[in-house]
Amino acid sequence: MTETKTEEPLNRVMVIAAHPDDPEFGAGGTIAKWAEAGKEIMYVLLTSGDKGSRDPLVRPAQLATLREEEQRAAARELGVQEVVFLRHPDGILDGTMELRRQLSAIVRKYKPNIVMGIDPWRHYQLHPDHRASGTATLDAVWSAREWHIFPEQLAGDEEPWRVKEVYLFWTDHADYWEDITTTIDKRITALTRHASQVGTDTAKLDERIRERTRKVGEPHGYEYAEEFKRIQF
Ligand SMILES: [Zn+2]
């Protein structure tokens, strides 16, 4: 494919995250807004959140099934079209070359113009899965655009794929704010679908989300906003 100067619409978005509920907590309002605007949005979840319980008797496999259902329901609320689960083990996600290779293949297959993910460089990002997910996301975006990286993925007439923009959430270095005033309700509803994680006290969740997004929006003149570090290629 030849590079042209005409602006192509950035209409395909891939959200890559470690756990079910990360996309909604990180960018749910933006995802809903972009979906309403006609963007095609898909999720790639690296784990199924199978350790996300403080109940020592819960079985990880059971929890994974439940959390995948919750994630699909939350994604539906936001207008997300597809959710892919890679089913790596939760809590011990490894940023291996295999993970990078796997994500590179997925980026090359689905060809998103925009990738959203976790900022791996947030100071004191203590969750190892969040760090691993963020790093693997960026490494995959980089690998996918290179002819000589994972060339076995470029069989036939497949070509490298160049993502145009990356939006990192949970960042210390935000430089992009999305006004989510019209989709804050969708974000909250989507979060309530993760009942195994957020419980059933939806009033408290509602308050917490509004408070946080109001704080982010206020300095920028928005009632509610989400913030990102944006990288443009
Ligand atoms: Zn998480």
Residues whose N, C-alpha, C, O or C-beta is under 5 A from the ligand:
A	BS01	ZN	A18 H19 D22
